[in-house]
Amino acid sequence: MFTCRNQPCGAQWQPSEVEIRNEGQGTMFRCPLCGSRNYVERVTKDDGSVVYKQPRA
Ligand SMILES: [Zn+2]
């Protein structure tokens, strides 16, 4: 679950509900509700699959 960091939006999204992209400043998604950039960390697991984690505020 991702949380939009833009106050007072704070909307929560499943990873499948947002489009994660790299716009050159890091991996991020735009909140579908307010359009704010929210940065996420790309993590490659031992089995080679990629997951995205939202850094703790
Ligand atoms: Zn938002």
N, CA, C, O and the ligand as a Tripos MOL2 file, in Angstrom:
@<TRIPOS>MOLECULE
protein
  229   227    58     0     0
PROTEIN
NO_CHARGES

@<TRIPOS>ATOM
      1 N           0.8490   -1.1980    0.0000 N.3       1 MET1
      2 CA          0.0000    0.0000    0.0000 C.3       1 MET1
      3 C           0.8840    1.2470    0.0000 C.2       1 MET1
      4 O           1.7990    1.3840    0.8110 O.2       1 MET1
      5 N           0.5810    2.1500   -0.9350 N.am      2 PHE2
      6 CA          1.2990    3.4190   -0.9750 C.3       2 PHE2
      7 C           0.3820    4.5130   -0.4310 C.2       2 PHE2
      8 O          -0.8390    4.4420   -0.5680 O.2       2 PHE2
      9 N           0.9760    5.5010    0.1750 N.am      3 THR3
     10 CA          0.2210    6.6360    0.6760 C.3       3 THR3
     11 C           0.7230    7.9040   -0.0050 C.2       3 THR3
     12 O           1.9300    8.1470   -0.0360 O.2       3 THR3
     13 N          -0.1690    8.7050   -0.5440 N.am      4 CYS4
     14 CA          0.2230    9.9680   -1.1430 C.3       4 CYS4
     15 C           0.7730   10.8800   -0.0600 C.2       4 CYS4
     16 O           0.1400   11.1020    0.9720 O.2       4 CYS4
     17 N           1.9700   11.4040   -0.3170 N.am      5 ARG5
     18 CA          2.6220   12.2400    0.6930 C.3       5 ARG5
     19 C           2.0880   13.6680    0.6930 C.2       5 ARG5
     20 O           2.3960   14.4530    1.5900 O.2       5 ARG5
     21 N           1.3070   13.9900   -0.2920 N.am      6 ASN6
     22 CA          0.8040   15.3490   -0.3700 C.3       6 ASN6
     23 C          -0.2920   15.5600    0.6700 C.2       6 ASN6
     24 O          -1.3570   14.9450    0.6010 O.2       6 ASN6
     25 N          -0.0200   16.4290    1.6270 N.am      7 GLN7
     26 CA         -1.0480   16.7710    2.6060 C.3       7 GLN7
     27 C          -1.9050   17.8710    2.0120 C.2       7 GLN7
     28 O          -1.3440   18.7840    1.4070 O.2       7 GLN7
     29 N          -3.2150   17.8520    2.1390 N.am      8 PRO8
     30 CA         -3.9830   16.8900    2.9140 C.3       8 PRO8
     31 C          -4.5530   15.7480    2.0850 C.2       8 PRO8
     32 O          -5.5350   15.1340    2.4990 O.2       8 PRO8
     33 N          -3.9750   15.4430    0.9340 N.am      9 CYS9
     34 CA         -4.5180   14.3560    0.1070 C.3       9 CYS9
     35 C          -4.4640   13.0450    0.8790 C.2       9 CYS9
     36 O          -5.4900   12.5390    1.3340 O.2       9 CYS9
     37 N          -3.2510   12.4960    1.0240 N.am     10 GLY10
     38 CA         -3.0890   11.3020    1.8460 C.3      10 GLY10
     39 C          -3.7990   10.0700    1.3270 C.2      10 GLY10
     40 O          -4.0340    9.1300    2.0860 O.2      10 GLY10
     41 N          -4.1500   10.0540    0.0340 N.am     11 ALA11
     42 CA         -4.8630    8.9020   -0.5130 C.3      11 ALA11
     43 C          -3.9740    7.6620   -0.4800 C.2      11 ALA11
     44 O          -2.7510    7.7620   -0.5760 O.2      11 ALA11
     45 N          -4.5890    6.5160   -0.3450 N.am     12 GLN12
     46 CA         -3.8500    5.2620   -0.3140 C.3      12 GLN12
     47 C          -4.1500    4.4670   -1.5740 C.2      12 GLN12
     48 O          -5.2810    4.4290   -2.0580 O.2      12 GLN12
     49 N          -3.1100    3.8390   -2.0880 N.am     13 TRP13
     50 CA         -3.2100    3.1220   -3.3660 C.3      13 TRP13
     51 C          -2.5410    1.7730   -3.2640 C.2      13 TRP13
     52 O          -1.5220    1.6080   -2.5940 O.2      13 TRP13
     53 N          -3.1350    0.8140   -3.9430 N.am     14 GLN14
     54 CA         -2.4390   -0.4510   -4.1530 C.3      14 GLN14
     55 C          -1.4000   -0.2270   -5.2490 C.2      14 GLN14
     56 O          -1.6040    0.6010   -6.1370 O.2      14 GLN14
     57 N          -0.2870   -0.9620   -5.1900 N.am     15 PRO15
     58 CA          0.7080   -0.8080   -6.2660 C.3      15 PRO15
     59 C           0.1150   -1.0030   -7.6610 C.2      15 PRO15
     60 O           0.5880   -0.3920   -8.6180 O.2      15 PRO15
     61 N          -0.9000   -1.8350   -7.7890 N.am     16 SER16
     62 CA         -1.5050   -2.0840   -9.1010 C.3      16 SER16
     63 C          -2.3400   -0.9060   -9.5880 C.2      16 SER16
     64 O          -2.7220   -0.8650  -10.7580 O.2      16 SER16
     65 N          -2.6260    0.0390   -8.7220 N.am     17 GLU17
     66 CA         -3.4850    1.1660   -9.0830 C.3      17 GLU17
     67 C          -2.7090    2.3760   -9.5780 C.2      17 GLU17
     68 O          -3.2960    3.3380  -10.0730 O.2      17 GLU17
     69 N          -1.3940    2.3270   -9.4460 N.am     18 VAL18
     70 CA         -0.5920    3.4680   -9.8670 C.3      18 VAL18
     71 C           0.4260    3.0300  -10.9070 C.2      18 VAL18
     72 O           0.7890    1.8570  -10.9880 O.2      18 VAL18
     73 N           0.8750    3.9860  -11.6930 N.am     19 GLU19
     74 CA          1.8800    3.7100  -12.7160 C.3      19 GLU19
     75 C           3.2250    4.2070  -12.2130 C.2      19 GLU19
     76 O           3.4210    5.4050  -12.0090 O.2      19 GLU19
     77 N           4.1400    3.2820  -12.0170 N.am     20 ILE20
     78 CA          5.4560    3.6450  -11.4990 C.3      20 ILE20
     79 C           6.3920    3.8930  -12.6660 C.2      20 ILE20
     80 O           6.5280    3.0590  -13.5610 O.2      20 ILE20
     81 N           7.0260    5.0370  -12.6450 N.am     21 ARG21
     82 CA          7.9060    5.4420  -13.7350 C.3      21 ARG21
     83 C           9.1690    6.0490  -13.1640 C.2      21 ARG21
     84 O           9.2580    6.3810  -11.9820 O.2      21 ARG21
     85 N          10.1560    6.1830  -14.0610 N.am     22 ASN22
     86 CA         11.3630    6.9070  -13.6930 C.3      22 ASN22
     87 C          11.4140    8.1430  -14.5680 C.2      22 ASN22
     88 O          11.6200    8.0420  -15.7770 O.2      22 ASN22
     89 N          11.2300    9.2910  -13.9760 N.am     23 GLU23
     90 CA         11.2310   10.5400  -14.7230 C.3      23 GLU23
     91 C          12.5950   11.2170  -14.6510 C.2      23 GLU23
     92 O          12.7040   12.4180  -14.8980 O.2      23 GLU23
     93 N          13.6200   10.4660  -14.3210 N.am     24 GLY24
     94 CA         14.9670   10.9870  -14.3360 C.3      24 GLY24
     95 C          15.4680   11.4290  -12.9740 C.2      24 GLY24
     96 O          16.6700   11.6140  -12.7820 O.2      24 GLY24
     97 N          14.5710   11.5960  -12.0420 N.am     25 GLN25
     98 CA         14.9700   12.0150  -10.6950 C.3      25 GLN25
     99 C          14.7450   10.8950   -9.6990 C.2      25 GLN25
    100 O          14.7870   11.1070   -8.4880 O.2      25 GLN25
    101 N          14.5070    9.7060  -10.2160 N.am     26 GLY26
    102 CA         14.2240    8.5910   -9.3350 C.3      26 GLY26
    103 C          12.9010    7.9570   -9.6980 C.2      26 GLY26
    104 O          12.1390    8.4750  -10.5150 O.2      26 GLY26
    105 N          12.6480    6.8280   -9.0750 N.am     27 THR27
    106 CA         11.4390    6.0750   -9.3630 C.3      27 THR27
    107 C          10.2840    6.6650   -8.5700 C.2      27 THR27
    108 O          10.4160    6.9450   -7.3790 O.2      27 THR27
    109 N           9.1710    6.8490   -9.2260 N.am     28 MET28
    110 CA          8.0560    7.5260   -8.5660 C.3      28 MET28
    111 C           6.7450    7.1550   -9.2220 C.2      28 MET28
    112 O           6.7110    6.6050  -10.3220 O.2      28 MET28
    113 N           5.6750    7.4650   -8.5270 N.am     29 PHE29
    114 CA          4.3560    7.4230   -9.1530 C.3      29 PHE29
    115 C           3.6760    8.7500   -8.9060 C.2      29 PHE29
    116 O           3.9850    9.4680   -7.9560 O.2      29 PHE29
    117 N           2.7440    9.0530   -9.7840 N.am     30 ARG30
    118 CA          1.9330   10.2440   -9.5600 C.3      30 ARG30
    119 C           0.6040    9.8220   -8.9480 C.2      30 ARG30
    120 O          -0.0470    8.8930   -9.4250 O.2      30 ARG30
    121 N           0.2250   10.4950   -7.9190 N.am     31 CYS31
    122 CA         -1.0440   10.1880   -7.2710 C.3      31 CYS31
    123 C          -2.1780   10.3830   -8.2780 C.2      31 CYS31
    124 O          -2.3060   11.4640   -8.8530 O.2      31 CYS31
    125 N          -3.0070    9.3520   -8.5030 N.am     32 PRO32
    126 CA         -4.1060    9.4950   -9.4610 C.3      32 PRO32
    127 C          -5.1310   10.5530   -9.0400 C.2      32 PRO32
    128 O          -5.8900   11.0540   -9.8700 O.2      32 PRO32
    129 N          -5.1470   10.8830   -7.7710 N.am     33 LEU33
    130 CA         -6.1430   11.8310   -7.2720 C.3      33 LEU33
    131 C          -5.6590   13.2750   -7.3950 C.2      33 LEU33
    132 O          -6.3860   14.1300   -7.9020 O.2      33 LEU33
    133 N          -4.4460   13.5510   -6.9390 N.am     34 CYS34
    134 CA         -3.9790   14.9350   -6.9020 C.3      34 CYS34
    135 C          -2.7930   15.1980   -7.8260 C.2      34 CYS34
    136 O          -2.4230   16.3540   -8.0340 O.2      34 CYS34
    137 N          -2.1930   14.1480   -8.3820 N.am     35 GLY35
    138 CA         -1.1040   14.3340   -9.3390 C.3      35 GLY35
    139 C           0.2560   14.5730   -8.7160 C.2      35 GLY35
    140 O           1.2210   14.8260   -9.4370 O.2      35 GLY35
    141 N           0.3610   14.5020   -7.4140 N.am     36 SER36
    142 CA          1.6460   14.7410   -6.7650 C.3      36 SER36
    143 C           2.6190   13.6040   -7.0310 C.2      36 SER36
    144 O           2.2320   12.4420   -7.1580 O.2      36 SER36
    145 N           3.9030   13.9740   -7.1140 N.am     37 ARG37
    146 CA          4.9400   12.9570   -7.2330 C.3      37 ARG37
    147 C           5.1740   12.3180   -5.8790 C.2      37 ARG37
    148 O           5.2680   12.9940   -4.8540 O.2      37 ARG37
    149 N           5.2670   10.9980   -5.9020 N.am     38 ASN38
    150 CA          5.5900   10.2470   -4.6960 C.3      38 ASN38
    151 C           6.7270    9.3000   -5.0420 C.2      38 ASN38
    152 O           6.5710    8.4220   -5.8910 O.2      38 ASN38
    153 N           7.8560    9.4710   -4.3970 N.am     39 TYR39
    154 CA          9.0170    8.6520   -4.7200 C.3      39 TYR39
    155 C           8.9450    7.2990   -4.0420 C.2      39 TYR39
    156 O           8.4840    7.1710   -2.9080 O.2      39 TYR39
    157 N           9.4120    6.2940   -4.7640 N.am     40 VAL40
    158 CA          9.4510    4.9280   -4.2420 C.3      40 VAL40
    159 C          10.8410    4.3500   -4.5160 C.2      40 VAL40
    160 O          11.5700    4.8180   -5.3900 O.2      40 VAL40
    161 N          11.1770    3.3360   -3.7540 N.am     41 GLU41
    162 CA         12.4620    2.6490   -3.9340 C.3      41 GLU41
    163 C          12.2200    1.3460   -4.6750 C.2      41 GLU41
    164 O          11.3190    0.5750   -4.3460 O.2      41 GLU41
    165 N          13.0550    1.1210   -5.6910 N.am     42 ARG42
    166 CA         12.9940   -0.1240   -6.4370 C.3      42 ARG42
    167 C          13.8510   -1.1580   -5.7220 C.2      42 ARG42
    168 O          15.0280   -0.9180   -5.4530 O.2      42 ARG42
    169 N          13.2690   -2.2940   -5.4200 N.am     43 VAL43
    170 CA         13.9840   -3.3460   -4.7050 C.3      43 VAL43
    171 C          13.8890   -4.6330   -5.5200 C.2      43 VAL43
    172 O          12.7990   -5.0710   -5.8900 O.2      43 VAL43
    173 N          15.0520   -5.2330   -5.7910 N.am     44 THR44
    174 CA         15.0660   -6.5170   -6.4810 C.3      44 THR44
    175 C          15.1980   -7.6200   -5.4420 C.2      44 THR44
    176 O          16.1570   -7.6480   -4.6690 O.2      44 THR44
    177 N          14.2490   -8.5090   -5.4290 N.am     45 LYS45
    178 CA         14.2620   -9.5790   -4.4410 C.3      45 LYS45
    179 C          15.1900  -10.7020   -4.8950 C.2      45 LYS45
    180 O          15.6510  -10.7250   -6.0360 O.2      45 LYS45
    181 N          15.4540  -11.6370   -3.9740 N.am     46 ASP46
    182 CA         16.3790  -12.7290   -4.2670 C.3      46 ASP46
    183 C          15.9520  -13.5520   -5.4720 C.2      46 ASP46
    184 O          16.7950  -14.0930   -6.1870 O.2      46 ASP46
    185 N          14.6540  -13.6490   -5.6990 N.am     47 ASP47
    186 CA         14.1730  -14.4480   -6.8350 C.3      47 ASP47
    187 C          14.1450  -13.6420   -8.1340 C.2      47 ASP47
    188 O          13.6680  -14.1270   -9.1600 O.2      47 ASP47
    189 N          14.6560  -12.4180   -8.0880 N.am     48 GLY48
    190 CA         14.7520  -11.6170   -9.2990 C.3      48 GLY48
    191 C          13.5500  -10.7390   -9.5680 C.2      48 GLY48
    192 O          13.5820   -9.9010  -10.4690 O.2      48 GLY48
    193 N          12.5010  -10.9190   -8.8060 N.am     49 SER49
    194 CA         11.3330  -10.0710   -9.0220 C.3      49 SER49
    195 C          11.5840   -8.6880   -8.4380 C.2      49 SER49
    196 O          12.3690   -8.5260   -7.5040 O.2      49 SER49
    197 N          10.9160   -7.7120   -8.9960 N.am     50 VAL50
    198 CA         11.1080   -6.3250   -8.5850 C.3      50 VAL50
    199 C           9.8760   -5.8570   -7.8340 C.2      50 VAL50
    200 O           8.7450   -6.0360   -8.2860 O.2      50 VAL50
    201 N          10.1120   -5.2640   -6.6990 N.am     51 VAL51
    202 CA          9.0180   -4.6610   -5.9520 C.3      51 VAL51
    203 C           9.3820   -3.2120   -5.6610 C.2      51 VAL51
    204 O          10.5530   -2.8370   -5.7060 O.2      51 VAL51
    205 N           8.3900   -2.4160   -5.3680 N.am     52 TYR52
    206 CA          8.6130   -1.0160   -5.0520 C.3      52 TYR52
    207 C           8.1510   -0.7570   -3.6300 C.2      52 TYR52
    208 O           7.0830   -1.1970   -3.2040 O.2      52 TYR52
    209 N           8.9860   -0.0340   -2.9190 N.am     53 LYS53
    210 CA          8.6570    0.2940   -1.5350 C.3      53 LYS53
    211 C           8.6530    1.7930   -1.3750 C.2      53 LYS53
    212 O           9.4610    2.5020   -1.9760 O.2      53 LYS53
    213 N           7.7540    2.2600   -0.5760 N.am     54 GLN54
    214 CA          7.6970    3.6870   -0.3050 C.3      54 GLN54
    215 C           8.5560    3.9610    0.9280 C.2      54 GLN54
    216 O           8.3300    3.3790    1.9890 O.2      54 GLN54
    217 N           9.5470    4.8550    0.7850 N.am     55 PRO55
    218 CA         10.3880    5.1460    1.9610 C.3      55 PRO55
    219 C           9.5270    5.6980    3.0940 C.2      55 PRO55
    220 O           8.5200    6.3690    2.8640 O.2      55 PRO55
    221 N           9.9370    5.4080    4.2830 N.am     56 ARG56
    222 CA          9.2080    5.9410    5.4370 C.3      56 ARG56
    223 C           9.4380    7.4420    5.5160 C.2      56 ARG56
    224 O          10.5350    7.9380    5.2570 O.2      56 ARG56
    225 N           8.4040    8.1340    5.8730 N.am     57 ALA57
    226 CA          8.4930    9.6020    5.9200 C.3      57 ALA57
    227 C           9.4280   10.0280    7.0450 C.2      57 ALA57
    228 O           9.6400   11.2230    7.2530 O.2      57 ALA57
    229 ZN         -2.5970   12.6080   -3.7020 Zn       58 ZN58
@<TRIPOS>BOND
     1     1     2 1
     2     2     3 1
     3     3     4 2
     4     3     5 am
     5     5     6 1
     6     6     7 1
     7     7     8 2
     8     7     9 am
     9     9    10 1
    10    10    11 1
    11    11    12 2
    12    11    13 am
    13    13    14 1
    14    14    15 1
    15    15    16 2
    16    15    17 am
    17    17    18 1
    18    18    19 1
    19    19    20 2
    20    19    21 am
    21    21    22 1
    22    22    23 1
    23    23    24 2
    24    23    25 am
    25    25    26 1
    26    26    27 1
    27    27    28 2
    28    27    29 am
    29    29    30 1
    30    30    31 1
    31    31    32 2
    32    31    33 am
    33    33    34 1
    34    34    35 1
    35    35    36 2
    36    35    37 am
    37    37    38 1
    38    38    39 1
    39    39    40 2
    40    39    41 am
    41    41    42 1
    42    42    43 1
    43    43    44 2
    44    43    45 am
    45    45    46 1
    46    46    47 1
    47    47    48 2
    48    47    49 am
    49    49    50 1
    50    50    51 1
    51    51    52 2
    52    51    53 am
    53    53    54 1
    54    54    55 1
    55    55    56 2
    56    55    57 am
    57    57    58 1
    58    58    59 1
    59    59    60 2
    60    59    61 am
    61    61    62 1
    62    62    63 1
    63    63    64 2
    64    63    65 am
    65    65    66 1
    66    66    67 1
    67    67    68 2
    68    67    69 am
    69    69    70 1
    70    70    71 1
    71    71    72 2
    72    71    73 am
    73    73    74 1
    74    74    75 1
    75    75    76 2
    76    75    77 am
    77    77    78 1
    78    78    79 1
    79    79    80 2
    80    79    81 am
    81    81    82 1
    82    82    83 1
    83    83    84 2
    84    83    85 am
    85    85    86 1
    86    86    87 1
    87    87    88 2
    88    87    89 am
    89    89    90 1
    90    90    91 1
    91    91    92 2
    92    91    93 am
    93    93    94 1
    94    94    95 1
    95    95    96 2
    96    95    97 am
    97    97    98 1
    98    98    99 1
    99    99   100 2
   100    99   101 am
   101   101   102 1
   102   102   103 1
   103   103   104 2
   104   103   105 am
   105   105   106 1
   106   106   107 1
   107   107   108 2
   108   107   109 am
   109   109   110 1
   110   110   111 1
   111   111   112 2
   112   111   113 am
   113   113   114 1
   114   114   115 1
   115   115   116 2
   116   115   117 am
   117   117   118 1
   118   118   119 1
   119   119   120 2
   120   119   121 am
   121   121   122 1
   122   122   123 1
   123   123   124 2
   124   123   125 am
   125   125   126 1
   126   126   127 1
   127   127   128 2
   128   127   129 am
   129   129   130 1
   130   130   131 1
   131   131   132 2
   132   131   133 am
   133   133   134 1
   134   134   135 1
   135   135   136 2
   136   135   137 am
   137   137   138 1
   138   138   139 1
   139   139   140 2
   140   139   141 am
   141   141   142 1
   142   142   143 1
   143   143   144 2
   144   143   145 am
   145   145   146 1
   146   146   147 1
   147   147   148 2
   148   147   149 am
   149   149   150 1
   150   150   151 1
   151   151   152 2
   152   151   153 am
   153   153   154 1
   154   154   155 1
   155   155   156 2
   156   155   157 am
   157   157   158 1
   158   158   159 1
   159   159   160 2
   160   159   161 am
   161   161   162 1
   162   162   163 1
   163   163   164 2
   164   163   165 am
   165   165   166 1
   166   166   167 1
   167   167   168 2
   168   167   169 am
   169   169   170 1
   170   170   171 1
   171   171   172 2
   172   171   173 am
   173   173   174 1
   174   174   175 1
   175   175   176 2
   176   175   177 am
   177   177   178 1
   178   178   179 1
   179   179   180 2
   180   179   181 am
   181   181   182 1
   182   182   183 1
   183   183   184 2
   184   183   185 am
   185   185   186 1
   186   186   187 1
   187   187   188 2
   188   187   189 am
   189   189   190 1
   190   190   191 1
   191   191   192 2
   192   191   193 am
   193   193   194 1
   194   194   195 1
   195   195   196 2
   196   195   197 am
   197   197   198 1
   198   198   199 1
   199   199   200 2
   200   199   201 am
   201   201   202 1
   202   202   203 1
   203   203   204 2
   204   203   205 am
   205   205   206 1
   206   206   207 1
   207   207   208 2
   208   207   209 am
   209   209   210 1
   210   210   211 1
   211   211   212 2
   212   211   213 am
   213   213   214 1
   214   214   215 1
   215   215   216 2
   216   215   217 am
   217   217   218 1
   218   218   219 1
   219   219   220 2
   220   219   221 am
   221   221   222 1
   222   222   223 1
   223   223   224 2
   224   223   225 am
   225   225   226 1
   226   226   227 1
   227   227   228 2
@<TRIPOS>SUBSTRUCTURE
     1 MET1         2 RESIDUE 1 A MET
     2 PHE2         6 RESIDUE 1 A PHE
     3 THR3        10 RESIDUE 1 A THR
     4 CYS4        14 RESIDUE 1 A CYS
     5 ARG5        18 RESIDUE 1 A ARG
     6 ASN6        22 RESIDUE 1 A ASN
     7 GLN7        26 RESIDUE 1 A GLN
     8 PRO8        30 RESIDUE 1 A PRO
     9 CYS9        34 RESIDUE 1 A CYS
    10 GLY10       38 RESIDUE 1 A GLY
    11 ALA11       42 RESIDUE 1 A ALA
    12 GLN12       46 RESIDUE 1 A GLN
    13 TRP13       50 RESIDUE 1 A TRP
    14 GLN14       54 RESIDUE 1 A GLN
    15 PRO15       58 RESIDUE 1 A PRO
    16 SER16       62 RESIDUE 1 A SER
    17 GLU17       66 RESIDUE 1 A GLU
    18 VAL18       70 RESIDUE 1 A VAL
    19 GLU19       74 RESIDUE 1 A GLU
    20 ILE20       78 RESIDUE 1 A ILE
    21 ARG21       82 RESIDUE 1 A ARG
    22 ASN22       86 RESIDUE 1 A ASN
    23 GLU23       90 RESIDUE 1 A GLU
    24 GLY24       94 RESIDUE 1 A GLY
    25 GLN25       98 RESIDUE 1 A GLN
    26 GLY26      102 RESIDUE 1 A GLY
    27 THR27      106 RESIDUE 1 A THR
    28 MET28      110 RESIDUE 1 A MET
    29 PHE29      114 RESIDUE 1 A PHE
    30 ARG30      118 RESIDUE 1 A ARG
    31 CYS31      122 RESIDUE 1 A CYS
    32 PRO32      126 RESIDUE 1 A PRO
    33 LEU33      130 RESIDUE 1 A LEU
    34 CYS34      134 RESIDUE 1 A CYS
    35 GLY35      138 RESIDUE 1 A GLY
    36 SER36      142 RESIDUE 1 A SER
    37 ARG37      146 RESIDUE 1 A ARG
    38 ASN38      150 RESIDUE 1 A ASN
    39 TYR39      154 RESIDUE 1 A TYR
    40 VAL40      158 RESIDUE 1 A VAL
    41 GLU41      162 RESIDUE 1 A GLU
    42 ARG42      166 RESIDUE 1 A ARG
    43 VAL43      170 RESIDUE 1 A VAL
    44 THR44      174 RESIDUE 1 A THR
    45 LYS45      178 RESIDUE 1 A LYS
    46 ASP46      182 RESIDUE 1 A ASP
    47 ASP47      186 RESIDUE 1 A ASP
    48 GLY48      190 RESIDUE 1 A GLY
    49 SER49      194 RESIDUE 1 A SER
    50 VAL50      198 RESIDUE 1 A VAL
    51 VAL51      202 RESIDUE 1 A VAL
    52 TYR52      206 RESIDUE 1 A TYR
    53 LYS53      210 RESIDUE 1 A LYS
    54 GLN54      214 RESIDUE 1 A GLN
    55 PRO55      218 RESIDUE 1 A PRO
    56 ARG56      222 RESIDUE 1 A ARG
    57 ALA57      226 RESIDUE 1 A ALA
    58 ZN58       229 GROUP 0 **** ****
